[in-house]
Amino acid sequence: MFETERKGRILIVDDDPGVRELLSQVLSEVGNYDTDMAADGVEGLERVRSNRYDVIFTDLTMPRMNGMDFLQKTREMPSPVPVIILTGVSSMEIAVSAMRKGAVDFLTKPFTLDKIVSTTERVLGEWKLYGRLASKQGSDVSLKILNSELFKRLQEIGSLHSIGLEVDRCHDNKEIYARVAEMAAKLLAVQEVSFGIIEEGRLTIRSAVGIGQATFSAAGPFFDAILGARKHVVVDVGKPNPYTGIPLMSQLLAIPFLAGNDVFGILNLSGKADGTAFTEEEVFIAINLAKKIASKIENNALYEVFFNNIVATLKSLITTVGVRDSYTKEHSERVTMYAIRIAETMGLPPDEIDTLRFGGYLHDIGKIGVRDTVLLKPGGLSDGEMQEIRLHSSIGDEIVKPIRFFDRERKVIRHHHERYDGGGYPDGVAREEIPVIARILAVADTYDAMTSHRPYRKALSREAAVAELVRCAGSQFDPEMVKAFQETLKEEEIPNVIGRG
């Protein structure tokens, strides 16, 4: 029996022996290529210097010499070899950077067998065409085709990278759900896109382009194929639309969104702008987009669970303070309500209002570090006791400090007793040096303190408290915040809290 002639020789550079063996086996047995392997960039360079290769696969993160440095070294050689980057979705930005530095393509882990072989064959074909053009001064037509393909790939990579950054900035899954269809339509130039979430045996469309939103039963052969195999499905022209039953006028591509091994959503794409079927490259791009977005959705969900657990822990600390001093808990709730109304009146963005919603509730958490004899003292405080009670803002800051994503809440907790003229504590900062949300809270905090009964003094009326805020505007308080608070009193009746606490 005659052995089939090998198509070329390939070098695989990766520090993971499992990846090396998998690629070698696929390229050798399925692709019919000769393969060599290297464990890092240093060993890879030694092999390149002593052997001729048609294509090189390289990982990015490796000991001794990483993939970017290895790529640079191969590009400096007299006869450069096309390099394909091996990367994970999380390092997509680095892969794009590698493409700009001379890599011809990238594969994301985990790999599919057909993708390994098809990418190799396409890169080899393009490289051979480039060689022919270089050796014969080439054909203008072929050069235009090559440049057109290169430009198209760079556009696709740039768009995928841009959308990836856009997804990373979305920290709310509702926002992602609402924008998935638009992102996919822009990336793949399709006229009809829908994205739906599967819940209780039904698919509910959360965002759509070119078609209406609806809810469908997630049952039947189409859904069985997606949910069972957890892979994309292509429905050809003329076949019944799995959602409407109407014969398709253009090919439909459906891609599952996975969280672990479970399908939680489906992205449907149809109606390519050029009227053609989806190419293998377009399917690959769509799948990687789905992986990127699904990963972000899953991370956001995990973050929310983690965040809620931390919030519950911090609220339990507030409850502990409340058990010692019932005024503190009720005071925090009222101050938060006032502060949010001021922020809304001023037109602050939603993220600032969310910071006040939680930071306001926690602003006195540092009182857990103040002695009961001081915190609960019925009469006036001595100078020493006043110094101790003033520590609560910095103590609260230290409590929240280890939680890295509460940076803005920390500013509220630390600076809500600063004065506009710089005479406050703990840092004595003034005017715009004080975060705007802390300046808001200072007004809300003082108003509630003045209008609440305490064992050592009676509450002021609302009118007297507002008059005091106005008197101290420009010295203790930011005048803009006082003005905004007065507007909230005009727009909506704030309940008189005299007698509470």
C-alpha positions as CSV (number, residue, x, y, z in Angstrom):
1,M,0.0,0.0,0.0
2,F,1.4,3.4,-1.0
3,E,1.5,6.1,1.6
4,T,-0.2,9.4,0.6
5,E,2.2,12.2,0.0
6,R,2.3,14.6,2.9
7,K,0.9,18.1,2.4
8,G,3.6,20.0,4.4
9,R,5.5,20.2,7.6
10,I,4.1,22.0,10.7
11,L,5.7,23.0,14.0
12,I,3.6,23.1,17.2
13,V,5.0,25.3,20.1
14,D,3.1,24.9,23.3
15,D,4.1,24.2,26.9
16,D,1.0,22.0,27.4
17,P,1.9,18.5,26.3
18,G,-1.8,17.6,25.9
19,V,-2.3,20.5,23.4
20,R,0.8,19.5,21.5
21,E,-0.2,15.9,21.2
22,L,-3.8,16.8,20.2
23,L,-2.7,19.2,17.4
24,S,0.0,16.8,16.2
25,Q,-2.4,13.9,16.0
26,V,-5.1,15.9,14.2
27,L,-2.8,17.5,11.7
28,S,-0.9,14.2,11.1
29,E,-3.8,11.8,10.9
30,V,-6.6,14.0,9.6
31,G,-4.8,16.8,7.8
32,N,-2.0,14.5,6.4
33,Y,0.9,16.8,7.6
34,D,4.3,16.0,9.1
35,T,4.6,17.6,12.6
36,D,7.3,18.6,15.0
37,M,6.8,19.8,18.6
38,A,8.5,22.2,20.9
39,A,7.7,23.0,24.6
40,D,8.5,26.8,24.5
41,G,9.8,29.6,22.3
42,V,13.4,28.8,22.9
43,E,13.1,25.2,21.7
44,G,10.8,26.4,18.9
45,L,13.5,28.8,17.6
46,E,16.1,26.0,17.6
47,R,13.8,23.9,15.4
48,V,13.0,26.7,13.0
49,R,16.7,27.4,12.5
50,S,17.5,23.8,11.6
51,N,14.3,22.8,9.7
52,R,12.0,24.1,7.1
53,Y,8.3,24.5,8.1
54,D,5.2,25.5,6.1
55,V,3.1,26.6,9.2
56,I,3.9,27.3,12.9
57,F,1.3,27.0,15.7
58,T,2.3,28.8,18.9
59,D,0.8,29.4,22.3
60,L,1.2,32.8,23.9
61,T,1.9,32.0,27.5
62,M,5.1,29.8,27.9
63,P,8.2,29.7,30.1
64,R,11.6,31.0,28.9
65,M,10.2,32.7,25.8
66,N,6.6,33.6,25.4
67,G,4.6,33.4,22.1
68,M,4.8,37.2,21.3
69,D,8.7,37.1,21.5
70,F,8.8,33.9,19.5
71,L,6.6,35.5,16.8
72,Q,8.9,38.5,16.7
73,K,12.0,36.3,16.3
74,T,10.5,34.3,13.5
75,R,9.5,37.4,11.6
76,E,13.1,38.6,11.7
77,M,14.3,35.4,9.9
78,P,15.3,35.6,6.1
79,S,12.4,33.3,5.2
80,P,9.5,33.9,7.6
81,V,6.9,31.2,8.2
82,P,3.2,31.9,8.7
83,V,2.4,31.8,12.4
84,I,-1.0,30.8,13.9
85,I,-1.7,31.9,17.5
86,L,-3.2,29.5,20.0
87,T,-5.3,31.5,22.6
88,G,-8.1,31.4,25.0
89,V,-11.1,33.7,24.7
90,S,-9.9,35.6,27.8
91,S,-6.7,36.6,26.0
92,M,-8.4,37.7,22.8
93,E,-6.9,41.2,23.0
94,I,-3.4,39.7,23.0
95,A,-4.3,37.6,20.0
96,V,-5.4,40.7,18.1
97,S,-2.1,42.4,19.1
98,A,-0.2,39.3,17.7
99,M,-2.1,39.6,14.4
100,R,-1.0,43.2,14.1
101,K,2.6,42.1,14.7
102,G,2.6,39.6,11.9
103,A,0.6,36.5,13.0
104,V,-1.7,35.3,10.1
105,D,-4.5,33.9,12.2
106,F,-5.5,32.6,15.7
107,L,-7.4,29.6,17.1
108,T,-9.3,29.8,20.4
109,K,-9.2,27.0,22.9
110,P,-10.9,24.5,23.0
111,F,-10.3,23.6,19.4
112,T,-12.6,21.8,17.0
113,L,-10.9,19.2,14.8
114,D,-12.2,20.6,11.5
115,K,-11.2,24.1,12.5
116,I,-7.6,23.0,13.0
117,V,-7.3,21.4,9.6
118,S,-9.3,24.1,7.7
119,T,-7.4,27.0,9.2
120,T,-4.1,25.2,8.3
121,E,-5.2,24.6,4.7
122,R,-6.4,28.2,4.2
123,V,-3.2,29.7,5.6
124,L,-1.1,27.5,3.5
125,G,-3.1,28.3,0.4
126,E,-2.9,32.1,1.0
127,W,0.9,31.8,1.8
128,K,1.6,29.9,-1.4
129,L,-0.4,32.5,-3.4
130,Y,1.7,35.2,-1.8
131,G,4.9,33.3,-2.7
132,R,3.8,33.0,-6.3
133,L,3.0,36.7,-6.5
134,A,6.4,37.6,-4.9
135,S,8.4,35.3,-7.3
136,K,6.7,36.4,-10.5
137,Q,5.9,40.0,-9.8
138,G,2.4,38.6,-9.6
139,S,-0.9,39.2,-11.2
140,D,-2.8,42.4,-10.4
141,V,-6.1,40.5,-10.1
142,S,-4.7,37.9,-7.6
143,L,-3.1,40.7,-5.6
144,K,-6.4,42.5,-5.3
145,I,-8.1,39.3,-4.2
146,L,-5.4,38.7,-1.6
147,N,-5.6,42.3,-0.3
148,S,-9.4,42.1,-0.2
149,E,-9.3,39.0,1.9
150,L,-6.7,40.5,4.2
151,F,-8.7,43.6,4.6
152,K,-11.9,41.6,5.3
153,R,-10.1,39.6,8.0
154,L,-8.7,42.7,9.7
155,Q,-12.2,44.2,9.7
156,E,-13.6,41.1,11.3
157,I,-10.9,41.0,14.0
158,G,-11.2,44.7,14.7
159,S,-15.0,44.4,15.0
160,L,-14.8,41.3,17.2
161,H,-12.3,43.1,19.4
162,S,-14.4,46.2,19.6
163,I,-17.5,44.3,20.6
164,G,-15.5,42.3,23.1
165,L,-14.6,45.6,24.8
166,E,-18.2,46.7,24.7
167,V,-19.3,43.5,26.3
168,D,-16.7,43.9,29.1
169,R,-18.1,47.3,30.0
170,C,-21.6,45.8,30.6
171,H,-21.9,44.8,34.3
172,D,-25.7,44.3,34.2
173,N,-27.0,41.2,32.4
174,K,-30.3,43.0,31.5
175,E,-28.2,45.5,29.5
176,I,-26.3,42.6,27.7
177,Y,-29.6,40.8,26.9
178,A,-30.9,44.0,25.3
179,R,-27.9,44.6,23.2
180,V,-26.8,41.0,22.0
181,A,-28.9,41.2,18.8
182,E,-27.5,44.6,17.8
183,M,-23.9,43.5,18.4
184,A,-24.4,40.3,16.4
185,A,-26.1,42.1,13.5
186,K,-23.3,44.7,13.3
187,L,-20.5,42.0,13.5
188,L,-21.9,39.6,10.9
189,A,-23.9,42.0,8.6
190,V,-27.2,40.1,8.9
191,Q,-30.7,41.6,8.6
192,E,-32.5,39.4,11.2
193,V,-31.2,38.5,14.6
194,S,-32.8,37.4,17.8
195,F,-31.5,36.5,21.2
196,G,-33.6,34.5,23.7
197,I,-33.3,33.1,27.2
198,I,-34.6,29.6,28.0
199,E,-36.7,29.4,31.2
200,E,-39.1,26.7,32.2
201,G,-39.2,25.0,28.8
202,R,-39.8,28.3,26.9
203,L,-37.5,30.6,24.9
204,T,-38.3,34.2,25.5
205,I,-36.7,36.7,23.0
206,R,-34.9,39.5,24.9
207,S,-33.6,41.4,22.0
208,A,-34.1,41.4,18.2
209,V,-33.2,43.2,15.0
210,G,-35.4,43.0,11.9
211,I,-38.0,40.8,13.6
212,G,-40.5,41.0,16.5
213,Q,-40.0,39.7,20.1
214,A,-42.0,36.7,21.2
215,T,-42.0,33.6,23.4
216,F,-41.7,30.1,21.9
217,S,-41.9,26.5,23.3
218,A,-38.4,25.1,23.5
219,A,-39.5,21.7,22.2
220,G,-39.1,19.8,19.0
221,P,-36.2,18.5,16.8
222,F,-34.6,21.9,16.4
223,F,-34.4,22.6,20.1
224,D,-33.5,19.0,20.9
225,A,-30.5,19.3,18.6
226,I,-29.3,22.5,20.2
227,L,-30.0,21.6,23.9
228,G,-28.8,18.0,23.5
229,A,-25.6,18.4,21.5
230,R,-25.0,22.0,22.8
231,K,-23.7,22.9,19.4
232,H,-24.8,25.3,16.7
233,V,-27.5,24.4,14.1
234,V,-27.8,25.6,10.5
235,V,-31.3,25.4,8.8
236,D,-31.1,25.8,5.0
237,V,-33.2,27.8,2.7
238,G,-36.6,26.3,2.0
239,K,-36.8,24.4,5.3
240,P,-39.5,25.4,7.8
241,N,-38.4,28.2,10.1
242,P,-38.2,26.4,13.5
243,Y,-40.0,29.3,15.2
244,T,-42.7,30.2,12.7
245,G,-43.0,27.2,10.4
246,I,-42.8,29.4,7.3
247,P,-40.2,28.2,4.7
248,L,-36.9,30.1,5.1
249,M,-36.0,32.6,2.5
250,S,-32.4,32.7,3.8
251,Q,-30.2,30.4,5.8
252,L,-30.7,30.4,9.6
253,L,-27.8,30.0,12.1
254,A,-28.7,29.2,15.7
255,I,-25.9,29.2,18.4
256,P,-26.4,28.1,22.0
257,F,-25.2,30.2,24.9
258,L,-23.6,27.9,27.6
259,A,-23.1,28.2,31.3
260,G,-21.1,25.2,32.2
261,N,-22.8,22.3,30.3
262,D,-26.2,23.9,30.3
263,V,-27.8,25.9,27.5
264,F,-29.4,29.1,28.9
265,G,-29.9,31.1,25.7
266,I,-29.9,30.9,21.9
267,L,-28.7,33.4,19.3
268,N,-30.4,33.2,15.9
269,L,-29.0,34.9,12.8
270,S,-30.5,35.0,9.3
271,G,-30.7,37.1,6.1
272,K,-27.0,37.9,5.3
273,A,-26.7,41.2,3.6
274,D,-25.1,39.6,0.5
275,G,-27.8,36.9,0.3
276,T,-25.3,34.0,0.6
277,A,-25.0,31.1,3.0
278,F,-22.9,31.4,6.2
279,T,-19.3,30.6,5.5
280,E,-17.2,28.5,7.9
281,E,-15.3,31.6,8.9
282,E,-18.6,33.5,9.8
283,V,-19.9,30.6,11.8
284,F,-16.6,30.6,13.7
285,I,-16.8,34.3,14.4
286,A,-20.4,34.0,15.6
287,I,-19.6,31.1,17.9
288,N,-16.7,33.1,19.4
289,L,-19.0,36.1,19.9
290,A,-21.5,33.8,21.7
291,K,-18.7,32.4,23.9
292,K,-17.5,35.8,24.8
293,I,-21.0,37.1,25.7
294,A,-22.0,33.9,27.5
295,S,-18.9,34.0,29.6
296,K,-19.6,37.7,30.6
297,I,-23.2,36.8,31.4
298,E,-22.1,33.9,33.6
299,N,-19.4,36.1,35.3
300,N,-21.9,38.8,36.0
301,A,-24.3,36.3,37.6
302,L,-21.5,34.9,39.8
303,Y,-20.4,38.5,40.7
304,E,-24.0,39.3,41.7
305,V,-24.2,36.3,44.0
306,F,-20.8,37.2,45.5
307,F,-21.8,40.8,45.8
308,N,-25.1,40.0,47.5
309,N,-23.4,37.8,50.0
310,I,-21.0,40.6,50.9
311,V,-23.9,43.1,51.1
312,A,-25.7,40.7,53.4
313,T,-22.6,40.5,55.6
314,L,-22.3,44.2,55.8
315,K,-26.0,44.7,56.5
316,S,-25.6,42.3,59.4
317,L,-22.9,44.5,60.8
318,I,-25.3,47.5,60.5
319,T,-27.9,45.4,62.3
320,T,-25.4,44.8,65.0
321,V,-25.0,48.5,65.5
322,G,-28.8,48.9,65.3
323,V,-29.2,46.4,68.2
324,R,-26.9,48.6,70.3
325,D,-28.3,51.9,69.0
326,S,-31.7,51.8,67.3
327,Y,-31.3,55.3,66.0
328,T,-28.3,54.4,63.8
329,K,-30.2,51.9,61.7
330,E,-33.3,54.0,61.1
331,H,-31.1,57.1,60.6
332,S,-29.2,55.3,57.9
333,E,-32.4,54.3,56.1
334,R,-33.7,57.9,56.1
335,V,-30.4,59.5,55.1
336,T,-30.2,57.1,52.1
337,M,-33.7,58.1,51.0
338,Y,-33.0,61.8,51.2
339,A,-29.6,61.4,49.5
340,I,-31.1,59.5,46.6
341,R,-33.8,62.2,46.1
342,I,-31.1,64.9,46.0
343,A,-29.1,62.9,43.5
344,E,-32.1,62.3,41.3
345,T,-33.0,66.0,41.4
346,M,-29.4,66.9,40.3
347,G,-29.6,64.4,37.5
348,L,-26.7,62.2,38.6
349,P,-26.1,59.0,36.6
350,P,-27.6,55.7,37.7
351,D,-24.2,54.3,38.9
352,E,-23.8,57.3,41.3
353,I,-27.3,56.8,42.6
354,D,-26.6,53.1,43.2
355,T,-23.5,54.1,45.1
356,L,-25.5,56.3,47.4
357,R,-28.2,53.6,47.8
358,F,-25.6,51.3,49.4
359,G,-23.0,53.8,50.6
360,G,-25.7,55.8,52.4
361,Y,-27.0,52.7,54.2
362,L,-23.4,51.9,55.3
363,H,-22.2,55.4,56.1
364,D,-22.3,54.9,59.9
365,I,-21.0,51.3,59.9
366,G,-17.8,52.5,61.7
367,K,-19.9,53.1,64.8
368,I,-19.4,49.4,65.5
369,G,-15.9,50.4,66.7
370,V,-17.2,53.0,69.1
371,R,-17.7,52.1,72.8
372,D,-21.2,51.8,74.1
373,T,-20.5,54.3,76.9
374,V,-19.8,56.9,74.2
375,L,-22.2,55.8,71.5
376,L,-25.2,55.6,73.9
377,K,-24.3,58.4,76.3
378,P,-27.5,60.4,77.1
379,G,-25.8,63.7,77.6
380,G,-23.2,65.8,75.8
381,L,-19.8,64.4,74.9
382,S,-16.4,65.5,76.3
383,D,-13.6,66.5,73.9
384,G,-12.1,63.0,74.2
385,E,-15.4,61.3,73.6
386,M,-16.1,63.5,70.6
387,Q,-12.7,62.6,69.1
388,E,-13.6,58.9,69.6
389,I,-17.0,59.3,67.9
390,R,-15.4,61.1,65.0
391,L,-13.3,58.0,64.3
392,H,-16.3,56.2,63.0
393,S,-15.9,57.5,59.5
394,S,-12.3,56.2,59.2
395,I,-13.2,53.0,61.0
396,G,-16.0,52.4,58.5
397,D,-13.6,53.0,55.6
398,E,-11.2,50.4,57.0
399,I,-14.0,47.9,57.3
400,V,-15.0,48.2,53.7
401,K,-11.5,48.7,52.3
402,P,-10.7,45.0,51.7
403,I,-13.6,44.8,49.3
404,R,-12.0,46.2,46.2
405,F,-15.2,46.9,44.2
406,F,-16.6,49.2,46.9
407,D,-14.2,52.1,46.1
408,R,-16.9,54.7,45.6
409,E,-18.9,53.5,48.7
410,R,-15.7,53.9,50.7
411,K,-15.6,57.6,49.7
412,V,-19.1,58.2,51.0
413,I,-18.3,56.4,54.3
414,R,-15.0,58.2,54.8
415,H,-16.0,61.8,53.7
416,H,-19.6,62.3,54.8
417,H,-18.4,64.5,57.7
418,E,-16.1,66.7,55.7
419,R,-17.0,70.4,55.5
420,Y,-17.2,72.4,52.3
421,D,-14.8,74.9,53.8
422,G,-12.3,72.2,54.7
423,G,-13.0,72.2,58.4
424,G,-14.4,68.7,58.6
425,Y,-13.0,65.3,59.3
426,P,-11.2,62.9,58.9
427,D,-9.0,64.4,56.1
428,G,-10.0,68.1,56.2
429,V,-10.6,68.2,52.4
430,A,-12.7,71.0,50.9
431,R,-15.0,71.8,48.0
432,E,-14.5,69.6,44.9
433,E,-11.9,67.6,46.8
434,I,-14.9,66.0,48.6
435,P,-16.6,63.5,46.3
436,V,-20.0,64.8,45.1
437,I,-21.9,61.9,46.6
438,A,-20.2,62.6,50.0
439,R,-21.3,66.2,49.7
440,I,-24.9,65.1,49.0
441,L,-24.8,62.7,52.0
442,A,-23.5,65.4,54.3
443,V,-26.7,67.4,53.7
444,A,-29.0,64.4,54.0
445,D,-27.2,63.2,57.2
446,T,-27.3,66.6,58.9
447,Y,-30.9,67.2,58.0
448,D,-32.0,63.9,59.5
449,A,-29.9,64.4,62.6
450,M,-31.5,67.8,63.2
451,T,-35.1,66.5,62.7
452,S,-34.7,63.5,64.9
453,H,-35.2,63.4,68.7
454,R,-32.2,62.4,70.7
455,P,-31.9,61.7,74.4
456,Y,-29.9,64.9,74.9
457,R,-31.9,67.3,72.7
458,K,-35.3,67.8,71.0
459,A,-35.7,67.6,67.2
460,L,-35.9,70.7,65.1
461,S,-38.9,71.3,62.9
462,R,-38.4,70.8,59.2
463,E,-38.5,74.5,58.5
464,A,-35.9,75.2,61.2
465,A,-33.6,72.4,59.9
466,V,-33.8,73.7,56.3
467,A,-33.1,77.2,57.5
468,E,-30.0,75.9,59.2
469,L,-28.8,74.1,56.1
470,V,-29.3,77.3,54.1
471,R,-27.4,79.3,56.7
472,C,-24.4,76.9,56.5
473,A,-24.4,76.6,52.7
474,G,-21.0,77.7,51.5
475,S,-19.3,76.9,54.8
476,Q,-20.4,73.4,56.0
477,F,-22.3,72.4,52.9
478,D,-22.0,72.7,49.1
479,P,-24.6,75.3,48.2
480,E,-25.7,73.3,45.1
481,M,-26.5,70.3,47.3
482,V,-28.6,72.4,49.7
483,K,-30.4,74.0,46.7
484,A,-31.2,70.5,45.3
485,F,-32.5,69.3,48.7
486,Q,-34.8,72.3,48.8
487,E,-36.1,71.3,45.4
488,T,-36.9,67.8,46.6
489,L,-39.1,69.4,49.3
490,K,-41.0,71.3,46.7
491,E,-41.4,68.5,44.2
492,E,-42.4,65.8,46.6
493,E,-43.7,65.9,50.2
494,I,-41.0,64.3,52.4
495,P,-42.6,62.9,55.6
496,N,-41.8,64.7,58.8
497,V,-39.6,62.4,60.8
498,I,-39.9,64.2,64.1
499,G,-40.5,61.6,66.9
500,R,-38.8,58.8,65.0
501,G,-35.6,57.2,66.2
